[in-house]
Amino acid sequence: MKMSLKYNFLLITTIAIYLYNSKLIFDKVYETSKIVIDELFHIPQGLAYCKGNFSYWDPKITTLPGLYLVSAATVGSYFPCTTYNLRLVNLIGSCFNLVLFSSMLKFIYGSHNESPLKIVLQALSLTLLPPLYFFSHVYYTDTLSLLFLLLFTRLCFVNKSNWLIFITGIGSVIMRQTNVVWVSMVLGHRLLTMLIRSSRVFGNRHLTKTTLNKRSVIARDIDASKLKRYYGISDVVVALKYHLSTCFTTVFKFISLSDWLIIIQQLSVLVSFMAFLYVNGSVVVGDKQAHKMTLHIPQLLYFLLFYGVFALPYVIKKSFSTLKLIFNNKLYVLLIAVIFALIVRYNTIAHPYLLADNRHYTFYIWNRWFGKYDFAIYATIPAYIFLLFNLYDNLKDQNCISFLLPYSVCLFLVLALQKLVDIRYFLVPYVILRLRFVRPSFNMVIGELVWYMLINVITFHLFFTKEIIWKDFNDIQRIIW
C-alpha cells in the first residue's frame, strides 16, 4: 500500500512539473510561430471541425480525421476554437502519454519490486523523447496517435474483453492509418504465444522422446517442464510441426472466451481497415501522388541510426559486449555487410520533399552527407552493422520470438514501404523497442533523461533562433524534426 501511495505521489508530482515547464515552452513556441509547416493544412482543418463544419476537407491531408474529431469533442465543446487551443490538445495528450508509459512500465516489470521513482523517470524520458516531445507543442497527429495506440496496447495487456479494445484500436487507426500495422502486431504476438504454449504438451513427439497415444488423457495437457520464459525460432518450428499433425485442434483447447473476445475485437479493427482500403484505394487519404507505396529498404538502416542517437546511453553501455559479439560472428558480419551494400547500392531513394524542404533536420543530414558524397551510403555501413548487433545485444536477454517475429514483419511494413524519410515514422517502432529493453540501472535512467533534455534544449533553441525565409510564405519558417 505504501509503495502504491509513493508511486501515485511521484507520478502526480512529475506530471505537474512536466506540465508547468512544458507550458512555458509551449507558449514560447506559439509566440515564435503561429504556423509550423504541415499545420498549414492541419490547423484550418481542425478549426473547421472545431466549429462544427464536418463537410470541409483539405485534399492535401493524408491522415484520417482523428485529430480533428478529438479537437471538436474537446475544444469545440468547451473552449474557443483557436490555434492556441488546438495545439493545447496535444500538450494535454502528452500528459496522458506520460501516465500510460508509467502504467505500461509498471506492468512490464511486474512483481519485481521496481523502484517507483525509476518507473516514473523512465516514463518521463519516453514522454521527452525529443521528436515526440517537440510535436506535443504543435498541431500534428503524432501525440494523439501514440496515445490511442498505447491505450489500446495497455488494455490488451489487462486481458479484459470489454469493447474498449476495439474502440481504442479503431481510434488509433483513425489518428494514423499505419497504426493498423501495430494493432496487427499485438494480435500476432498473442496468436504466436498461444501457438507455441499450446504445443508444449505431453503428446508432442517433436518436443519429447516419449511417444504417447493421441487418445491418451494427458496427450493434450501442458507439460510444465517444457514451458520457458522466452522462446526461439526453433520453438516456432516445433509448434508448427505439432499443430499441423493435429490440425490445430489443441490450440482451441487453450483459448478462453475472454481470449476469443479480445481476438475478435483486434480482428475487427483489421477488417474495418481493409474495408477502408477497398473503398479509398490507398492507405493515405489525400496527396496520394506524393505518398505512393515504394520499396525502400534503407529506411530500416536509417532506423538503426535513429536508435543509435536516441538510445545512446544503452548503446554505450553495451558497446564492449557488442564489439565482442561482432568479433565472434565474423562470417555473419561479412554476410550482413554484403547484404547492406547491395541494399544501399540498388535501393537508396531520395524523395523530392527530402531534397527540397530545408525546414527539417533530415534535409541537412541528407544534403551534407548522403547526397553530397558518393561513398557516403557505403561508408555508413559499419555504423549500421554495429548498431544492429548492439540492438540485438540490448534485446536478446528479455525478449521472445513471439514478439520479435511480428515486430520485425511490422517494422518492415511500416518503414520499408515509405519513400519519404521522415523521423516521425521511427517514433512508434522505437518506443516499442525501448519498452522491451532489459531493466536499466538507475544511472542509465538518469543518463537517458539528461540526454533527452540536452537534445530538447538544443533543438528548441534552434527552433526559436534559426529563421528561414521562403518566398512563398509570409511567415518566417523554422527548423523542426
N, C-alpha and C positions, 0 to 999 in steps of 0.2 A: 504493500500500500504506500509506504514511504517513497519507494522507488518511482511509483506511478505519479505521485504528487510532485516529486522532484523533476521528472520528465515533463509534465504539463507546465510547471512553472518556467522551466528553461525554454520550452517551445514558445510559450506566450511572450516571454521577455524577448526572445530572439526575433519573433515576428514584429513586435513593437519597435525594436531598434532598427530592424531591416526596413520597415515601412517608413519610419521617420527619416532616415538617411536617404532612402530611395526617392522619397517625395521631394527632397531638396534637389536631387539630381534631375528628377522628372520636371520640376518647374524650370530649371535651367535649360533643359532640352527644349521645352515649349517656348521659352523666351528666345532661344537661339534659332529655331527653325519651326515654322508652322506646317511645312510640308516636307516630309522626308521620302524622297524617291518614289516608291510604289504607293505611298499614301496619296499621291496624285489621283489614283483610282480608288483606293480603299476609303478615304475619308468622305468624298461625295456619295459613295455607295452607302456607307454607314449612316450618314446624315439622312439620306432618303429613307432608309428602313427605320431609323430612329423616329422620323416624323410620320411614319405610317404609310409611306409610299412604296409598296412592295412590287409595283409594276416596273419601276426603273431598274435597268441593269446595264452596267458598263461592259461592252464586249471584250475589253482588254483584260478583265479579271479572269484568272484561271481556276480559282477555287470555288467550291460550293459556298452558299451564303451563311455558314455557321457563325462566323464572327459578327456579321451584321444582325442576325437574328437575336444573338445574345445581347447585343447593343440595344436593340429595340425593346427587349424584355426588361432590361435593367435601366439604362439611361433614359430611353424613350418614355418609360412609365413613371419615373420619379424625378428626373433631373432635366435641365435644359439640354437640348441637342447641340452640343458644341464640339469642336475638335479636341479641346482640353478634356472634356468628359469621356469622349470616345477612347482617347488614349488611356485614360484612368482605368478603364475596364481591364486593360492588360496588366497594369501595375497591381491592381487588386487580385487579378488572376494569379500573378506570380506569388502572392502570399499564400494562396491555396496550394500552389505547387510546392511551396516550402513544407506545408503540412503533410501533403501526400508523399513527398520524398522521405520525410521523417517516419511516417507510418509504414512505408514500404521497407525502409532500412530496419525498423524495429521488428517487422515480420520476418525479414530475411535472416536476421541474427538470432531470432527465436529465443530459446531459453538459455542463451549463453551468458546471461548477466552482463551484457554490454553496457558500458557507461552511458547514461542518458546524455551527458554533455557531448560525448563523441558522436552519438547518433544525430543530435541536433546540429552540431557543427558540420557534419557531412551533408546534411540536408541543406544547410545554408550555402555550402560550397557549390552544390549542384544547382541551386537557385541562382547563384552568382556566376555560373559558367558563362564566360564573357559574351559570346554571341547571343545566348539565350537572355542574359541579363539586359543587354542593350535593347533588344526587341520588346522587352517588358515596358519600355518607356515611349514606344511609338505604336501606331495603329497598324500592326501586322498580325498575321494569323498564328505565328509560332507559339506564343504563350498559351493561348486557349486550346490550340491543337494538342499541345503536350498535356495540358490539364485534363482534358477529356480522356486522353489515352492512358494517363496514369490512373485516373479514377476507374476506368474500365479494367485495367490490369489488377488494381488493388481489390476490386470486387470479385474478380476471378480467383484471386488468392484465397478469399474468405470461403469460397465453395458454397455460397448460398444461391438458391435457384430463383431468387426474385428477379423480376424483369428489368431491373436497373442495369444488368449486364448488357442486355440488348439495347436499351436506351442510350447508355454511355458509349457503346460500340458504334451505334449509328451517329451519335453526336460527334465522336472523334473523326469519323469519315466525312461528315458534313463540314467540319472545320478544315480538313485537308484530305483529299482523296487518297493519297499514298498511305494514310494511316490504316487503310484496309489490309495492307500487307502485314502490319504489326498485329492487327487483330487475328489474321490467319496464323501468325507465328505463335501467339498464345494458344490458339486451338491446336496447332501442330505439336507444340510442346506437351499439351495434355494428352493427345492421342498417342504420341510416341511413348510417353511414360506408361500409359495403360498397356500398350502393346508389349513393351518389354517386361513390366512387372507381372502381367498375366501369363507370361511364358515361363516364369521361374517356378514351375510346378514339378511335382514328383514324377509325372508321366512324360516329361520332356526328355526323350532319349538323346537329343543333341546337347543336352546340358549335363546329364549324368550317365554313368556307365550302367547303372541299374535300369533294366528294362521292365516296365510294368505293363500289364494288360490294360488296354484303353478303357475297359469296363471296370477297372479297379476303383474302389470307392475313394481312394486318395489320389488317383491319377491326375485329377484337375485341382488338387489342393496346393496352395502355395508352400514351397519348400523354403522356410525362413533362412536356412543356411546358405541359400543361393542368392539372397537379396543383398544388394550393395547400395551404398550411398550414391555413388557415381558410376554410370555405365559407359562403355565404349562402343565403337563401331562394331566390334565382334559380337557384342550382346544383341545388337540390332539384327545381325545376320542370323544368329541363333533363334531369335524371336520369330523372324520371318519364316525360317525353315519349319519351326514347330507349328505356327499358326496356319501355314499353307497345308501342312499334313493333316490338320484338324478342321480345315475350312473355317478358321477364325471363331469357332464356337466357344472356345474357352474365354475369349475376350469379353463376350457378353455376360458371362457369369459374374464378372467383377465390376460391371458398370451399374452403379446405383441409379435410382430415379432422379436423385439430385444431379448426378453426373449427366444424365440424359438431358435434363432441362437446361443445364449450362451449355452443353454442346449444341443443342438446338438453337439457343439464343445466338451463340457465336456463328453458327452456320447461317442463321437468318440474316445476320449483318452481311456476310459474304454474298448470299443470294440477292439481297437488296442492291448491293453494289454492282453485281453482274447485270441486274435489270437496268440500272442507271447507265452502265457501259453500253448496253444494247441500244438504249434509246438515244444516248448522247453521241455514240460513235467514237468516243475518245475519253481518255482519263481526265484531261483538262476541260474546263467549261468554255473559256474564251481564249483568244490569241493562239489558236491551235497550230497555226503555221509555224510559229516560233518555238513550239514545245512538242515537236514530234518525237515519238519514241525512237531512240537511236542507240545502237550497241556502242557502249563507251566504257570498256573495262578499266582503263586507267583511273576512273573515278574511285575504284576500290583502293588503288595505290595512294591517291590523294587523301583518302580517308585515313590511311596509316599515318600520313603527315599530320593530319588533324589530331589523331590520337597522340602522336609524339609531342605536340605542343601542349595540349590541354591535360594530358596525363603525365606531364613532365616529372613530378615527384615520384610517380610509380615507375616511370621509365628509368630514372637514375637509380632507384633502389635495386632494380633487377638487372642493371647494366652488366655487372660482372658475371652473374649466372647466365645471362643471355649470350654473352661472348663465349662462355664455356659451352653452352648449348650449340652455338653455331660451329665452334671448333670440333665438337663431337659428331656433327652431322654434315661433314664437308660435301658428301655426294648430293644430299638433299639441297644444300645451299647452291651448288653448281646448277642443279636442275632448275631450281626456282629462279636463279639469275637468268638462265636461258629463256625461261617462260616469260619473265618480266621484260626482257629485252625485246622479245617478239611482240609482246603486247604494246609496249610504248612505240615500237617501230611502225607497226601497222594499224594501230587504233588510237593514236593521240589525235584528239579533235579539239578545235578552238571555236566555240560558239561566237557568232558576231557580237552578242551582248558582252561577252567576256573581253573582247578586243576593243570595244568602243566605250564602255562605261567606266570612267575614271573615278567614280564615286564609291567603288568597292575595293577592299584590300586585294581581292583576287586579281584585279586588273594589274596592279603593280607587281604582284608575285609573278604573274604570267609574262608580262612585258619586260621585266627586268631579269628574268631567269629562263623559263621555258621557251618563251617566244624570241628571246634575244640571242641565245646561243644554241647552235645545232646539237652540241654534245650534251646539253643540259638534261634532256629526257633520259639519257643513259647514265650520266654522272650521278643522278639521284637514286639509281637502283640500289647501291649499297645501303642507303638510308632506309629504303623500303624493306629490304631483307632484314636488317637489324630490327626495325620496328615490328615486323611480322613475327619474328622469333620472340621479341620482347613482349608482345601482346599475348602470345601463346604462354609465355612464362608467367604472366600475371593471371591467366585464366585456368591453367592446367590443374591446379590443386583444388579447385572449388566449382567445377562445372561438369555437366553430364552431356552425353551425346544427344539426349532428348531436348536439350536447349541449344547446343551448338549447331546441330544439323538444321533445324528450322530457322535459326538465326542466320546462318550462312546463306541459305537459299533466299531469305527475305532481304538480306543485305544486298545481294546481287540484284534482285528485282528493283529495289528502291534506288540504288546508285548506278548500276552498270547499264541502265536503260535511259539515263538522263544525259542529254548532250551538253547542257549548261553546267558549268562548275559553279556551285553556289554553296557557301559554307553552311547555310541553313539546312541543307539536305543532310548534313552529317550530325545534326544535333540529336535526333531521336536514337539513331544507331549507337552513338557514343554514350548517351545516358543509360541505355540498356546495358552496355558493356560495363560501364562504371559501377552499376548496381551489382554486377556479378564478380567484381574483383574480390580477391581474398581479403578478409577482415584486416584493415590497416591499423598501424600503431597510432597512438595519439600524436606523435611528432609528424607522421605522414599526413594526418588530417589537418594539422595546423599549417604544414607546408603547402598543401593543396589550397587551403583558404587564402593564405598570404599571396600565393602565386596568382590566383584568380583576381584578387583585389588589386594587385600590381598591374595586371593586364587591363583591368577595367579603368584604372586611373589613367593609363596611357591612352587607351582608345577614346575615352570620353574627352580627354584633353585635346586630342586631335580633332574630334568632332566639334568641339567648341571654338577652336582656334584656326583650323585649316579651312580656308574659303576656296571654293571652286566656282568659277564663272562659266555658265552655259548661256550661249546667246539666245537659245530657245526659251529660257526661263527668266522670269523677272526676279525670282528669289535666288539668293546665294545658296549654292549646293554644298553638301557636307560629305565627308568620307565615313562610310559605315562598313560593317562586316559584309 
